Amino acid sequence: MYLPTAEFLGALRKRAEAYGLSLNRYVLEALEAFGEEKPTSCSSEELQILQDQNKALREELEESHRKTVLTQKLVTMTGEVNPDTFKTDVAAHIRTGGYWNSKRLNETFKEQIEAGKDIDKALEELAEIGIITETRSGWLWIR
């Protein structure tokens, strides 16, 4: 006979409360739903492909979320309604970690710089609002 731990019971109670059910009712409904599910068959190769796709989509979503949050922070800090997307991209890259020296920044933003974007101006503006700082090793995220 299986006797659940106190922690497990506590977690189940919280889930049940979230659905507005008693613990007994929650467990019975979960068992009933489990019994109705039909098992699916999937090869390990298909499963690996799905897991890889899921991972890629999750990373893409997280990057998109980081840029959205960063844009919102820039709007709040600068008072701009439509902050410069180039400035947001620069901040997002610096936020990924490490020191960003001129060479690394120029390599990363080569196309934008060639298109006339002023990376020095973007860096200075980000430093003015306190998101990044310039060190001897390069630019560093501080927030």
N, CA, C and O of each residue as an XYZ file, in Angstrom:
572
protein
N       0.843     -1.175      0.000
C       0.000      0.000      0.000
C       0.893      1.244      0.000
O       1.895      1.305      0.713
N       0.515      2.220     -0.802
C       1.285      3.462     -0.922
C       0.701      4.510      0.010
O      -0.499      4.783     -0.017
N       1.549      5.085      0.825
C       1.132      6.191      1.684
C       1.880      7.440      1.237
O       3.106      7.498      1.332
N       1.146      8.442      0.747
C       1.818      9.649      0.248
C       2.468     10.446      1.382
O       2.056     10.376      2.540
N       3.493     11.201      1.004
C       4.163     12.051      1.986
C       3.289     13.262      2.296
O       2.353     13.572      1.559
N       3.596     13.919      3.363
C       2.848     15.127      3.756
C       3.006     16.218      2.702
O       2.063     16.956      2.417
N       4.218     16.316      2.121
C       4.452     17.336      1.086
C       3.585     17.075     -0.144
O       3.011     17.996     -0.726
N       3.502     15.781     -0.532
C       2.708     15.422     -1.703
C       1.234     15.724     -1.455
O       0.558     16.275     -2.323
N       0.735     15.366     -0.273
C      -0.659     15.657      0.074
C      -0.930     17.158      0.087
O      -1.981     17.620     -0.358
N       0.039     17.908      0.605
C      -0.104     19.364      0.616
C      -0.202     19.928     -0.790
O      -1.008     20.819     -1.057
N       0.626     19.403     -1.693
C       0.585     19.859     -3.089
C      -0.750     19.502     -3.735
O      -1.321     20.305     -4.472
N      -1.246     18.297     -3.459
C      -2.549     17.898     -4.005
C      -3.664     18.783     -3.468
O      -4.562     19.179     -4.212
N      -3.608     19.092     -2.175
C      -4.632     19.962     -1.584
C      -4.635     21.338     -2.252
O      -5.695     21.904     -2.518
N      -3.441     21.869     -2.519
C      -3.353     23.183     -3.171
C      -3.959     23.133     -4.575
O      -4.684     24.039     -4.984
N      -3.647     22.049     -5.310
C      -4.224     21.911     -6.654
C      -5.742     21.819     -6.577
O      -6.454     22.446     -7.362
N      -6.229     21.032     -5.623
C      -7.676     20.872     -5.466
C      -8.325     22.216     -5.141
O      -9.362     22.559     -5.708
N      -7.717     22.977     -4.229
C      -8.243     24.287     -3.852
C      -8.272     25.231     -5.044
O      -9.198     26.028     -5.191
N      -7.246     25.139     -5.902
C      -7.186     26.005     -7.080
C      -8.371     25.753     -8.008
O      -8.817     26.661     -8.709
N      -8.882     24.519     -8.014
C     -10.039     24.178     -8.824
C     -11.353     24.264     -8.043
O     -12.426     24.005     -8.588
N     -11.256     24.627     -6.769
C     -12.454     24.753     -5.950
C     -13.067     23.408     -5.590
O     -14.283     23.300     -5.434
N     -12.228     22.381     -5.456
C     -12.706     21.040     -5.149
C     -12.112     20.550     -3.832
O     -11.076     21.029     -3.372
N     -12.807     19.580     -3.247
C     -12.217     18.914     -2.090
C     -11.115     17.996     -2.597
O     -11.064     17.671     -3.783
N     -10.239     17.582     -1.700
C      -9.147     16.695     -2.089
C      -9.693     15.394     -2.670
O      -9.216     14.935     -3.707
N     -10.686     14.796     -2.013
C     -11.261     13.539     -2.501
C     -11.854     13.695     -3.900
O     -11.620     12.867     -4.780
N     -12.616     14.755     -4.091
C     -13.254     14.993     -5.395
C     -12.194     15.220     -6.479
O     -12.324     14.716     -7.594
N     -11.161     15.969     -6.151
C     -10.080     16.243     -7.097
C      -9.404     14.940     -7.522
O      -9.187     14.714     -8.713
N      -9.071     14.082     -6.554
C      -8.394     12.822     -6.861
C      -9.302     11.933     -7.707
O      -8.837     11.323     -8.670
N     -10.588     11.850     -7.364
C     -11.513     11.016     -8.137
C     -11.656     11.526     -9.575
O     -11.661     10.733    -10.516
N     -11.772     12.847     -9.746
C     -11.890     13.400    -11.096
C     -10.610     13.180    -11.897
O     -10.663     12.916    -13.098
N      -9.460     13.289    -11.232
C      -8.191     13.052    -11.925
C      -8.092     11.591    -12.362
O      -7.658     11.309    -13.479
N      -8.487     10.666    -11.494
C      -8.460      9.246    -11.846
C      -9.432      8.945    -12.976
O      -9.126      8.169    -13.881
N     -10.597      9.559    -12.918
C     -11.588      9.354    -13.968
C     -11.059      9.861    -15.307
O     -11.192      9.180    -16.323
N     -10.470     11.031    -15.314
C      -9.910     11.593    -16.547
C      -8.759     10.733    -17.055
O      -8.612     10.536    -18.261
N      -7.949     10.224    -16.145
C      -6.816      9.373    -16.529
C      -7.317      8.099    -17.185
O      -6.733      7.636    -18.165
N      -8.393      7.526    -16.657
C      -8.944      6.294    -17.201
C      -9.541      6.473    -18.582
O      -9.600      5.515    -19.353
N      -9.985      7.679    -18.913
C     -10.586      7.942    -20.220
C      -9.553      8.182    -21.306
O      -9.857      8.047    -22.491
N      -8.338      8.534    -20.918
C      -7.298      8.821    -21.906
C      -6.874      7.551    -22.607
O      -6.728      6.495    -21.991
N      -6.680      7.674    -23.900
C      -6.189      6.545    -24.682
C      -4.679      6.694    -24.818
O      -4.189      7.772    -25.156
N      -3.944      5.625    -24.558
C      -2.496      5.725    -24.680
C      -2.092      6.012    -26.119
O      -2.682      5.486    -27.063
N      -1.090      6.843    -26.266
C      -0.583      7.160    -27.592
C       0.730      6.441    -27.794
O       1.511      6.243    -26.864
N       0.947      6.060    -29.021
C       2.228      5.412    -29.315
C       3.068      6.374    -30.134
O       2.583      7.011    -31.070
N       4.310      6.463    -29.770
C       5.217      7.388    -30.423
C       6.608      6.792    -30.325
O       7.051      6.399    -29.246
N       7.287      6.727    -31.449
C       8.628      6.155    -31.414
C       9.577      7.102    -30.698
O       9.315      8.300    -30.594
N      10.667      6.561    -30.213
C      11.627      7.406    -29.506
C      12.222      8.454    -30.445
O      12.573      9.551    -30.011
N      12.334      8.118    -31.720
C      12.853      9.088    -32.695
C      11.877     10.246    -32.869
O      12.281     11.408    -32.895
N      10.583      9.923    -32.987
C       9.561     10.971    -33.095
C       9.509     11.811    -31.835
O       9.364     13.032    -31.890
N       9.628     11.142    -30.701
C       9.615     11.844    -29.424
C      10.791     12.816    -29.334
O      10.625     13.944    -28.871
N      11.968     12.390    -29.771
C      13.151     13.253    -29.740
C      12.975     14.464    -30.651
O      13.363     15.577    -30.295
N      12.388     14.243    -31.829
C      12.139     15.352    -32.756
C      11.183     16.357    -32.126
O      11.403     17.566    -32.198
N      10.116     15.844    -31.505
C       9.143     16.738    -30.852
C       9.777     17.494    -29.691
O       9.499     18.678    -29.499
N      10.625     16.823    -28.917
C      11.295     17.488    -27.800
C      12.240     18.574    -28.305
O      12.325     19.645    -27.704
N      12.950     18.313    -29.399
C      13.855     19.311    -29.975
C      13.079     20.518    -30.481
O      13.485     21.661    -30.269
N      11.955     20.258    -31.154
C      11.126     21.359    -31.646
C      10.566     22.173    -30.485
O      10.525     23.402    -30.539
N      10.138     21.483    -29.448
C       9.608     22.149    -28.266
C      10.672     23.030    -27.631
O      10.394     24.165    -27.244
N      11.885     22.514    -27.523
C      12.985     23.277    -26.930
C      13.271     24.537    -27.752
O      13.450     25.620    -27.194
N      13.312     24.390    -29.071
C      13.586     25.540    -29.939
C      12.490     26.589    -29.803
O      12.776     27.783    -29.721
N      11.243     26.146    -29.779
C      10.132     27.087    -29.627
C      10.151     27.773    -28.267
O       9.857     28.963    -28.165
N      10.500     27.018    -27.216
C      10.574     27.597    -25.881
C      11.662     28.677    -25.835
O      11.449     29.750    -25.270
N      12.834     28.389    -26.433
C      13.918     29.374    -26.440
C      13.522     30.621    -27.216
O      13.835     31.739    -26.808
N      12.826     30.425    -28.344
C      12.367     31.562    -29.145
C      11.365     32.411    -28.357
O      11.414     33.641    -28.392
N      10.458     31.736    -27.650
C       9.475     32.443    -26.834
C      10.144     33.201    -25.694
O       9.776     34.341    -25.408
N      11.125     32.579    -25.039
C      11.829     33.243    -23.941
C      12.581     34.469    -24.442
O      12.585     35.504    -23.775
N      13.216     34.367    -25.605
C      13.940     35.515    -26.170
C      12.963     36.638    -26.506
O      13.239     37.809    -26.248
N      11.822     36.274    -27.082
C      10.803     37.265    -27.400
C      10.298     37.938    -26.124
O      10.098     39.152    -26.089
N      10.097     37.140    -25.084
C       9.632     37.685    -23.800
C      10.678     38.630    -23.209
O      10.339     39.700    -22.704
N      11.955     38.231    -23.274
C      13.020     39.094    -22.746
C      13.034     40.436    -23.463
O      13.185     41.480    -22.827
N      12.877     40.414    -24.788
C      12.878     41.666    -25.545
C      11.660     42.515    -25.192
O      11.760     43.739    -25.099
N      10.515     41.871    -24.995
C       9.302     42.609    -24.633
C       9.472     43.276    -23.271
O       9.151     44.453    -23.106
N       9.975     42.525    -22.303
C      10.193     43.074    -20.961
C      11.205     44.205    -21.027
O      11.021     45.246    -20.397
N      12.271     44.003    -21.786
C      13.300     45.026    -21.921
C      12.728     46.287    -22.564
O      13.030     47.398    -22.130
N      11.907     46.117    -23.592
C      11.282     47.271    -24.239
C      10.394     48.018    -23.245
O      10.402     49.248    -23.205
N       9.630     47.274    -22.444
C       8.781     47.912    -21.443
C       9.622     48.682    -20.424
O       9.249     49.782    -20.013
N      10.757     48.104    -20.016
C      11.642     48.803    -19.082
C      12.170     50.085    -19.706
O      12.220     51.129    -19.054
N      12.567     50.000    -20.981
C      13.083     51.197    -21.652
C      12.012     52.274    -21.758
O      12.298     53.458    -21.583
N      10.770     51.862    -22.045
C       9.672     52.834    -22.123
C       9.488     53.500    -20.769
O       9.337     54.719    -20.689
N       9.500     52.704    -19.703
C       9.317     53.234    -18.355
C      10.458     54.177    -17.981
O      10.225     55.252    -17.429
N      11.682     53.775    -18.281
C      12.845     54.562    -17.848
C      13.053     55.813    -18.673
O      13.462     56.847    -18.146
N      12.773     55.728    -19.973
C      13.058     56.869    -20.833
C      11.840     57.740    -21.092
O      11.971     58.889    -21.513
N      10.661     57.195    -20.841
C       9.452     57.950    -21.123
C       9.102     57.968    -22.598
O       8.146     58.633    -22.996
N       9.866     57.243    -23.424
C       9.584     57.194    -24.858
C       8.394     56.275    -25.094
O       8.283     55.222    -24.466
N       7.516     56.668    -25.987
C       6.381     55.822    -26.330
C       6.836     54.692    -27.250
O       6.412     53.548    -27.092
N       7.683     55.010    -28.193
C       8.216     54.018    -29.132
C       9.738     54.030    -29.054
O      10.390     54.733    -29.826
N      10.310     53.259    -28.131
C      11.764     53.281    -28.010
C      12.428     52.717    -29.262
O      11.846     51.914    -29.990
N      13.639     53.151    -29.485
C      14.433     52.712    -30.621
C      14.647     51.199    -30.531
O      15.221     50.706    -29.560
N      14.183     50.462    -31.549
C      14.320     49.002    -31.506
C      15.784     48.586    -31.583
O      16.149     47.545    -31.037
N      16.622     49.360    -32.237
C      18.042     49.039    -32.283
C      18.635     49.100    -30.884
O      19.424     48.240    -30.495
N      18.248     50.124    -30.133
C      18.717     50.265    -28.755
C      18.248     49.062    -27.920
O      19.002     48.550    -27.092
N      17.019     48.618    -28.136
C      16.487     47.449    -27.427
C      17.278     46.201    -27.781
O      17.595     45.396    -26.905
N      17.601     46.033    -29.062
C      18.394     44.868    -29.488
C      19.783     44.891    -28.865
O      20.281     43.855    -28.424
N      20.409     46.051    -28.826
C      21.738     46.173    -28.215
C      21.652     45.784    -26.739
O      22.477     45.014    -26.247
N      20.655     46.316    -26.039
C      20.490     46.011    -24.622
C      20.231     44.520    -24.413
O      20.765     43.921    -23.480
N      19.415     43.922    -25.277
C      19.101     42.495    -25.148
C      20.350     41.638    -25.318
O      20.521     40.646    -24.608
N      21.216     42.007    -26.244
C      22.452     41.238    -26.442
C      23.412     41.405    -25.261
O      24.024     40.436    -24.812
N      23.537     42.606    -24.774
C      24.431     42.833    -23.634
C      23.904     42.090    -22.414
O      24.680     41.588    -21.601
N      22.591     42.022    -22.292
C      21.974     41.344    -21.147
C      22.275     39.844    -21.129
O      22.213     39.227    -20.066
N      22.597     39.245    -22.273
C      22.851     37.803    -22.327
C      24.070     37.405    -21.527
O      24.262     36.225    -21.235
N      24.895     38.370    -21.168
C      26.001     38.063    -20.268
C      27.359     38.401    -20.832
O      27.548     38.573    -22.036
N      28.296     38.488    -19.906
C      29.675     38.762    -20.284
C      29.907     40.220    -20.625
O      29.006     41.056    -20.564
N      31.127     40.487    -20.980
C      31.511     41.837    -21.376
C      31.399     41.955    -22.883
O      31.754     41.033    -23.618
N      30.909     43.079    -23.331
C      30.742     43.326    -24.761
C      31.684     44.456    -25.172
O      31.376     45.631    -24.973
N      32.828     44.099    -25.744
C      33.760     45.115    -26.203
C      33.359     45.576    -27.610
O      32.438     45.027    -28.215
N      34.060     46.585    -28.116
C      33.701     47.162    -29.415
C      33.735     46.123    -30.533
O      32.859     46.108    -31.397
N      34.741     45.261    -30.515
C      34.863     44.245    -31.567
C      33.652     43.325    -31.575
O      33.076     43.059    -32.629
N      33.264     42.838    -30.396
C      32.127     41.924    -30.287
C      30.832     42.615    -30.716
O      30.015     42.027    -31.425
N      30.648     43.855    -30.287
C      29.445     44.596    -30.674
C      29.415     44.860    -32.175
O      28.371     44.713    -32.810
N      30.559     45.251    -32.748
C      30.617     45.530    -34.184
C      30.356     44.275    -35.015
O      29.725     44.351    -36.069
N      30.837     43.126    -34.548
C      30.575     41.871    -35.253
C      29.093     41.506    -35.173
O      28.497     41.087    -36.165
N      28.507     41.667    -33.998
C      27.118     41.293    -33.786
C      26.169     42.197    -34.576
O      25.184     41.722    -35.141
N      26.462     43.486    -34.615
C      25.559     44.451    -35.244
C      26.125     45.025    -36.541
O      25.846     46.171    -36.893
N      26.915     44.230    -37.241
C      27.573     44.693    -38.464
C      26.571     45.252    -39.477
O      26.771     46.343    -40.009
N      25.488     44.501    -39.744
C      24.506     44.927    -40.748
C      23.818     46.230    -40.347
O      23.629     47.119    -41.178
N      23.446     46.340    -39.081
C      22.755     47.552    -38.633
C      23.690     48.767    -38.677
O      23.273     49.865    -39.043
N      24.949     48.561    -38.303
C      25.917     49.665    -38.325
C      26.136     50.127    -39.756
O      26.202     51.325    -40.033
N      26.249     49.156    -40.666
C      26.417     49.514    -42.085
C      25.190     50.235    -42.620
O      25.294     51.033    -43.551
N      24.026     49.960    -42.036
C      22.787     50.618    -42.462
C      22.632     51.999    -41.827
O      21.610     52.658    -42.014
N      23.645     52.437    -41.075
C      23.626     53.787    -40.527
C      23.211     53.888    -39.076
O      23.059     54.996    -38.563
N      23.025     52.778    -38.401
C      22.662     52.829    -36.984
C      23.896     53.231    -36.173
O      25.007     52.778    -36.446
N      23.685     54.075    -35.190
C      24.770     54.585    -34.360
C      24.842     53.797    -33.057
O      24.094     54.055    -32.113
N      25.745     52.844    -33.025
C      25.842     51.985    -31.844
C      26.367     52.758    -30.641
O      25.941     52.504    -29.515
N      27.276     53.687    -30.858
C      27.813     54.473    -29.743
C      26.712     55.279    -29.057
O      26.677     55.372    -27.830
N      25.808     55.862    -29.860
C      24.705     56.633    -29.302
C      23.781     55.717    -28.489
O      23.343     56.085    -27.399
N      23.488     54.524    -29.022
C      22.622     53.574    -28.313
C      23.262     53.171    -26.983
O      22.579     53.105    -25.961
N      24.565     52.901    -26.994
C      25.265     52.512    -25.771
C      25.249     53.639    -24.743
O      25.013     53.397    -23.559
N      25.499     54.866    -25.190
C      25.499     56.010    -24.277
C      24.115     56.214    -23.650
O      24.009     56.495    -22.456
N      23.063     56.072    -24.453
C      21.707     56.252    -23.933
C      21.357     55.154    -22.921
O      20.710     55.421    -21.909
N      21.787     53.926    -23.200
C      21.535     52.832    -22.267
C      22.311     53.043    -20.966
O      21.822     52.717    -19.885
N      23.509     53.585    -21.075
C      24.306     53.859    -19.879
C      23.683     55.004    -19.068
O      23.687     54.969    -17.837
N      23.148     56.013    -19.761
C      22.526     57.152    -19.073
C      21.340     56.732    -18.216
O      21.126     57.285    -17.137
N      20.571     55.757    -18.689
C      19.404     55.338    -17.911
C      19.748     54.213    -16.935
O      18.866     53.704    -16.242
N      21.007     53.826    -16.876
C      21.471     52.902    -15.852
C      21.270     51.425    -16.121
O      21.250     50.624    -15.186
N      21.122     51.052    -17.378
C      20.936     49.641    -17.703
C      22.277     48.943    -17.908
O      22.439     47.780    -17.539
N      23.236     49.656    -18.496
C      24.560     49.097    -18.743
C      25.615     50.049    -18.203
O      25.338     51.211    -17.907
N      26.832     49.527    -18.083
C      27.948     50.372    -17.663
C      29.167     50.023    -18.493
O      29.329     48.885    -18.934
N      30.015     51.003    -18.698
C      31.232     50.761    -19.467
C      32.376     50.476    -18.496
O      32.599     51.225    -17.544
N      33.090     49.393    -18.747
C      34.251     49.023    -17.946
C      35.463     48.939    -18.868
O      35.341     49.114    -20.080
N      36.625     48.671    -18.293
C      37.817     48.503    -19.119
C      37.687     47.314    -20.065
O      38.276     47.307    -21.147
N      36.919     46.312    -19.656
C      36.767     45.108    -20.475
C      35.670     45.237    -21.523
O      35.615     44.438    -22.458
N      34.807     46.218    -21.384
C      33.705     46.419    -22.330
C      32.443     46.811    -21.606
O      32.476     47.179    -20.431
N      31.322     46.732    -22.311
C      30.021     47.093    -21.740
C      29.472     45.914    -20.979
O      29.655     44.763    -21.375
N      28.781     46.211    -19.855
C      28.281     45.163    -18.980
C      26.870     45.504    -18.511
O      26.583     46.651    -18.170
N      25.997     44.507    -18.497
C      24.622     44.668    -18.017
C      24.652     44.837    -16.508
O      25.331     44.072    -15.824
N      23.929     45.827    -15.962
C      23.963     46.036    -14.514
C      22.597     45.934    -13.857
O      22.528     45.982    -12.629
N      21.524     45.798    -14.591
C      20.181     45.714    -13.979
C      19.676     44.317    -13.985
O      18.569     44.058    -13.514
